[in-house]
Amino acid sequence: MTEKIAEPLKLPCGAELKNRLAKAAMTEGLGDATNRATPALETLYRRWAEGGAGLLLTGNVQVDRRYMERPGNVAIDGPQSNEAMEALKRYAAAGTAGGNHLWMQISHAGRQTPALVNPHPVGPSDKGLDMPGGQFGKPRALTEEEIWDTIARFAHTARVAQDAGFTGVQIHAAHGYLLSEFLSPDVNTRTDDWGGSLENRARMLLEVVRAVRMAVGEYFPIAVKLNSADFQRGGFTHEESLKVAAWLNEETVDLLEISGGTYEQPRMVGADDMTLQPDRAEKRRESTVAREAYFLDYAKDIRQTVNMPLMVTGGFRTAEGMNAALASGEVDVIGLGRPLCVDPDVPRKLLSGEMRETPAFEKTLRIGPWILGPHSPINIMKALNGWGQQGWFCLQLIRMGRGLDPDTEMGVFSAFRNYQRNEERTANKLRRAT
């Protein structure tokens, strides 16, 4: 019997995914000093395209070069030069080499723009991140004119992606980036038509979806990544997520990816509270903790609200768990992230039966208090575990972009140090280029 993960999926717009496995969006940091696509991205995505997944989602491609998730992002900011457009076309060609879809994830980092990129970020209001280390500046609130400009930027970036040969786009409205910030009553304290009620807080996301659809036409896939919850008291709740999902269902969205968390509560990578006030964190449901995938329990609720295809990323490890989730009807696409940093051929191996369980390194990368000493400040522990693990996986992508294999023997301390150095070097190049 054909396994569920191998079945094709027809999307509402008419496009078809050849199987139910997707490479989830992960930040690569491989753009050049002017935030254009590079040969390293071609090398990395060709490798993933040949790895068997039916869908590849890129890492954040920014709609505004001033406000990026990290200095090495690709950004599509205004008209593209011939050179920049040709680089995007080569990127798209490499990323579809396996007969798969390649969708550009389009985003604006908002207040989660690192100070290395811009010490003066923007957001729906002037509320900054509650995190140790001073890595993020205090934001200022966008004006209404800037909000409409940002909406137009999303549409422009989507049209450039389409012209370059990407086969779809994903609008990033999760993980605490700008569109997610507008949804959160904790972050969005505006009193105009873009804040207050959920209808007003969701307005920017819905306007972006409509503008993107107008830019790319009815047959081009559009996905949205949405938090199931922010997992922080006073933030975007699961009940609100259900309502926003229902509104998105009335728009022309082809795939809704269910995720959760922010930089302060990074549940999207299975991590815990990263703030200075851990009592503000909300716990996940026990039923969710017990299941293989982080957000599958929330997707089950959303399935009762929407009929568009759903995708869940985070925590899937076994072919049995993936097939069971698909068979239940709670989800239509399985997103795989960190396992593909360690072995880019995971989808092909799962589909062929060669692999029944994906590689997992998160637990072995966690640093215990016995390494730092019993009296080490807890915020140091949080930073090393959070940023060290992120650095470890990001450095694997950089290696693969250089044509090298992942280095699974890399230590988390050296990953933390080398990742920070890489970001500083890239930020310096960015500043010199501008």
C-alpha positions in Angstrom: 0.0 0.0 0.0 1.3 3.5 -0.9 2.2 5.4 2.2 0.3 8.6 2.8 3.5 10.7 2.7 4.0 9.6 -0.9 0.5 10.7 -2.1 0.3 13.9 -4.3 -1.8 16.9 -3.1 -3.9 19.1 -5.4 -4.0 22.7 -4.1 -7.0 25.0 -4.4 -5.3 27.0 -7.1 -4.8 23.9 -9.3 -1.1 23.3 -8.6 -0.1 19.9 -7.4 2.6 18.8 -4.9 4.1 15.4 -5.9 4.2 14.2 -2.2 3.2 15.3 1.3 6.7 16.1 2.6 8.0 19.7 2.7 11.3 21.2 3.6 10.2 23.8 6.1 11.6 27.4 6.0 14.9 27.8 7.8 17.1 30.8 7.9 20.2 30.4 5.7 22.1 33.6 5.9 23.7 33.1 2.5 22.8 36.3 0.8 25.6 38.5 -0.4 26.6 41.9 1.0 23.8 43.6 -0.9 21.3 40.9 0.1 21.1 39.2 -3.3 20.9 35.5 -4.0 24.2 33.7 -4.3 25.7 30.5 -5.8 25.8 29.1 -2.2 22.0 29.2 -2.2 21.9 27.5 -5.5 24.1 24.7 -4.2 22.1 24.3 -1.0 18.7 24.2 -2.7 19.7 22.0 -5.5 20.8 19.5 -2.8 17.5 19.7 -1.1 15.6 19.6 -4.4 17.3 16.3 -5.2 16.5 15.1 -1.7 12.9 14.1 -2.6 10.5 16.6 -0.9 7.5 17.7 -2.9 7.8 21.2 -1.6 10.7 23.4 -0.5 10.1 26.6 1.4 12.9 29.2 1.4 14.1 31.0 4.5 13.0 34.6 5.1 13.2 36.7 2.0 12.7 40.2 3.2 10.4 42.8 1.7 12.4 45.7 3.2 16.2 45.6 3.5 16.2 48.0 6.4 14.4 45.5 8.7 15.7 41.9 8.3 15.8 38.8 10.4 19.6 38.6 10.1 22.3 40.4 8.0 22.6 37.5 5.5 19.0 37.5 4.4 18.0 37.8 0.7 15.9 40.9 0.3 13.8 42.1 -2.6 13.6 45.8 -2.0 12.3 47.8 -5.0 13.1 47.1 -8.7 15.6 44.4 -9.3 18.7 44.9 -11.4 19.4 42.5 -14.2 22.1 40.9 -12.1 19.9 40.5 -9.1 17.1 39.0 -11.2 19.4 36.6 -12.9 20.7 35.4 -9.5 17.1 34.8 -8.4 16.4 32.8 -11.5 19.4 30.6 -11.0 18.3 30.1 -7.4 14.8 29.1 -8.5 16.1 26.8 -11.2 18.3 25.0 -8.7 15.6 24.7 -6.1 13.1 23.0 -8.5 15.7 20.6 -10.0 13.9 17.6 -8.6 10.5 18.4 -10.1 9.4 19.8 -6.8 7.8 23.1 -5.9 10.0 25.9 -4.5 8.0 28.6 -2.6 9.6 31.9 -1.5 8.9 32.8 2.1 8.3 36.5 2.2 8.7 38.4 5.5 9.4 41.6 7.4 11.2 41.2 10.7 9.6 44.1 12.5 10.8 44.6 16.0 12.8 41.3 15.8 15.3 43.0 13.5 18.7 42.5 15.3 20.6 45.6 16.4 23.5 44.3 14.1 21.2 45.0 11.2 19.4 48.1 12.5 19.4 49.4 16.0 16.1 51.3 15.3 13.5 48.7 14.2 9.8 49.2 13.6 6.7 47.5 14.8 3.0 48.1 15.3 3.9 50.0 18.5 7.0 50.9 20.4 7.0 47.9 22.7 10.5 46.2 22.6 11.5 42.6 23.1 11.9 41.3 26.7 15.1 39.4 26.2 18.6 39.4 27.7 21.7 40.5 25.9 20.6 43.8 24.3 20.5 42.2 20.8 17.4 44.1 19.7 16.7 47.9 19.8 13.6 49.6 20.9 11.1 49.9 18.0 9.1 52.8 16.9 5.5 52.5 15.7 4.9 52.4 11.9 2.8 55.2 10.5 -0.3 54.3 8.5 1.5 55.4 5.3 4.3 53.0 6.2 1.8 50.2 6.8 0.4 50.6 3.3 3.9 50.8 1.9 4.8 47.5 3.6 1.7 45.8 2.2 2.7 46.9 -1.3 6.2 45.6 -0.7 4.9 42.1 0.1 3.0 42.2 -3.2 6.0 43.4 -5.1 8.2 40.7 -3.6 5.7 38.0 -4.5 5.5 39.2 -8.1 9.3 39.2 -8.4 9.4 35.7 -7.0 6.9 34.6 -9.7 8.8 36.2 -12.5 12.1 34.6 -11.3 10.6 31.1 -11.5 9.6 30.3 -7.9 6.5 28.3 -8.0 4.7 29.9 -5.0 5.1 32.2 -2.0 4.5 31.8 1.7 3.5 34.9 3.7 5.2 34.8 7.1 2.7 35.8 9.8 4.2 33.8 12.6 7.1 33.6 15.1 6.9 37.2 16.2 7.8 38.9 12.9 5.9 42.0 11.8 2.6 40.5 10.7 2.6 38.3 13.8 3.3 41.4 15.9 0.2 43.1 14.5 -1.9 40.1 15.5 -0.6 40.2 19.1 -2.5 42.4 21.6 0.6 42.3 23.8 2.7 43.9 21.1 0.1 45.8 19.1 -1.1 48.5 21.4 -2.4 50.8 18.6 -5.6 52.6 19.0 -6.3 53.3 15.3 -7.9 51.0 12.7 -4.8 48.7 12.8 -5.1 47.8 16.5 -7.5 47.0 19.3 -10.0 44.4 18.2 -8.9 41.2 16.5 -10.5 42.4 13.3 -8.2 45.4 13.3 -5.1 43.5 14.4 -5.7 40.9 11.6 -6.3 43.7 9.0 -2.7 44.0 7.9 -2.3 40.2 7.3 -5.6 40.1 5.3 -4.6 43.1 3.2 -1.2 41.5 2.5 -2.9 38.3 1.3 -5.3 40.2 -1.0 -2.5 42.4 -2.4 -0.3 39.4 -3.1 -3.1 37.6 -4.8 -3.7 40.6 -7.0 -0.1 40.7 -7.9 0.4 37.0 -8.8 -3.0 35.9 -10.2 -5.4 33.1 -9.3 -3.3 30.1 -10.3 -0.1 30.9 -8.3 0.1 29.1 -4.9 -0.1 31.4 -1.8 0.6 30.0 1.6 0.4 31.6 5.0 2.4 30.7 8.1 0.3 31.4 11.2 0.9 31.0 14.9 -1.5 28.6 16.7 -0.6 30.8 19.7 2.2 33.1 21.0 2.4 31.1 24.3 2.8 34.3 26.2 0.3 35.8 28.6 -1.5 38.7 26.9 -0.3 37.6 23.4 -2.1 36.1 20.4 -4.3 33.2 21.7 -5.3 29.9 20.2 -8.9 31.1 20.1 -7.9 34.1 18.1 -5.8 31.9 15.8 -9.0 29.9 15.1 -10.8 33.1 14.1 -8.0 34.4 11.9 -7.7 31.0 10.2 -11.4 31.1 9.4 -10.9 34.6 7.8 -8.0 33.3 5.8 -10.2 30.4 4.6 -12.4 32.9 3.0 -9.5 34.4 1.1 -7.6 32.5 -1.7 -5.0 30.8 0.5 -3.7 27.5 -0.8 -1.9 26.2 2.2 -1.9 27.2 5.9 1.1 26.2 8.0 0.4 26.0 11.7 3.3 27.0 14.0 3.7 28.9 17.2 5.9 31.0 19.4 8.1 34.0 19.0 11.8 34.9 19.8 10.6 35.4 23.4 8.8 32.0 23.5 10.6 29.9 20.8 8.2 26.9 20.8 8.7 26.6 17.0 12.0 24.9 17.8 10.8 23.1 20.9 12.5 25.5 23.2 11.3 27.2 26.4 11.0 30.7 27.6 13.8 33.1 26.6 12.6 36.3 28.4 13.6 38.0 31.6 10.1 37.3 33.0 9.5 33.5 32.7 6.2 33.8 34.7 4.6 35.3 31.6 5.1 32.1 29.5 2.1 29.9 28.9 2.4 26.1 28.9 1.5 24.0 26.0 -1.3 21.5 26.4 -0.3 18.2 27.9 -1.9 16.5 24.9 0.4 18.5 22.6 3.5 17.6 24.6 2.6 13.9 24.4 2.3 13.9 20.6 5.1 13.6 18.2 4.6 16.9 16.5 4.6 20.2 18.4 1.5 21.8 16.9 -0.6 18.9 15.7 -3.1 19.2 18.5 -3.7 22.8 17.5 -4.0 21.9 13.9 -6.8 19.4 14.8 -8.8 22.4 16.2 -8.1 24.5 13.1 -9.2 21.7 10.8 -12.7 22.1 12.3 -12.7 25.7 11.1 -11.1 25.5 7.7 -11.2 23.3 4.6 -7.9 24.6 2.9 -4.9 22.3 3.2 -2.9 22.4 6.4 0.8 22.0 7.1 2.5 21.3 10.4 6.2 21.6 11.1 8.1 20.7 14.2 8.7 17.5 16.1 7.9 14.9 13.4 10.4 12.1 13.7 8.9 8.8 12.5 7.4 7.8 9.2 4.7 6.1 11.3 3.8 9.4 13.0 3.8 11.3 9.7 1.5 8.7 8.0 -0.8 8.6 11.0 -1.1 12.4 11.1 -2.0 12.5 7.4 -4.4 9.6 7.6 -6.2 11.3 10.5 -7.1 14.3 8.2 -5.7 16.7 10.7 -2.9 17.8 8.4 -2.2 17.5 4.7 1.6 18.3 4.5 4.4 17.3 6.9 7.1 20.0 7.4 10.6 18.9 8.1 13.2 21.3 9.3 16.3 20.5 11.4 16.6 16.8 10.2 17.4 18.2 6.8 20.3 20.2 8.2 21.9 16.9 9.2 20.8 14.8 6.2 19.4 16.6 3.1 18.2 13.3 1.7 15.7 12.5 4.5 12.6 12.9 2.4 13.9 10.5 -0.3 14.8 8.0 2.4 11.5 8.2 4.1 9.6 7.8 0.8 11.7 4.8 -0.2 11.4 3.1 3.2 15.2 3.3 3.7 14.6 5.5 6.8 11.8 5.1 9.3 13.0 7.7 11.8 14.7 11.0 11.1 18.0 12.1 12.8 17.6 14.3 15.9 20.4 16.3 17.6 18.5 18.8 19.8 18.9 16.9 23.0 22.5 16.1 22.6 23.2 19.8 21.9 21.7 21.1 25.1 24.1 22.4 27.7 23.6 21.5 31.3 24.3 23.6 34.4 27.1 21.2 35.3 29.1 22.6 32.4 28.7 26.3 33.4 28.6 25.7 37.1 25.7 25.7 39.6 25.8 29.5 40.1 25.8 30.6 36.5 23.1 33.2 35.7 20.1 31.5 34.1 20.1 34.0 31.3 23.5 32.8 30.2 22.1 29.3 30.1 19.2 30.4 28.0 21.4 32.3 25.5 23.9 29.5 25.1 21.2 26.8 24.7 19.0 28.9 22.4 21.5 30.7 20.3 24.0 27.9 20.4 21.6 25.3 19.0 20.3 27.8 16.4 23.9 28.5 15.4 24.7 24.8 15.2 22.0 24.2 12.6 22.6 27.4 10.7 26.3 26.6 10.3 25.3 23.2 8.8 23.4 25.1 6.1 26.4 27.3 5.4 28.6 24.2 5.1 26.2 22.6 2.6 26.0 25.9 0.6 29.8 25.6 0.3 29.4 22.1 -1.1 30.5 20.4 2.2 28.7 17.7 4.2 27.2 18.6 7.6 29.6 18.4 10.5 27.7 16.5 13.2 30.7 16.5 15.5 30.6 20.3 15.8 30.4 21.4 19.5 27.6 23.7 20.6 30.1 26.1 22.3 32.1 26.5 19.1 28.9 26.8 17.1 27.7 29.6 19.4 30.9 31.5 19.0 31.3 30.9 15.3 27.7 31.8 14.6 28.0 35.1 16.4 31.3 35.9 14.5 29.7 35.0 11.2 26.8 37.3 11.9 29.1 40.2 12.9 31.2 39.7 9.7 28.1 39.6 7.5 26.7 42.7 9.2 30.0 44.6 8.7 29.9 43.7 5.0 26.3 44.9 4.8 27.2 48.2 6.4 30.2 48.7 4.0 27.9 48.0 1.0 25.4 50.6 2.1 
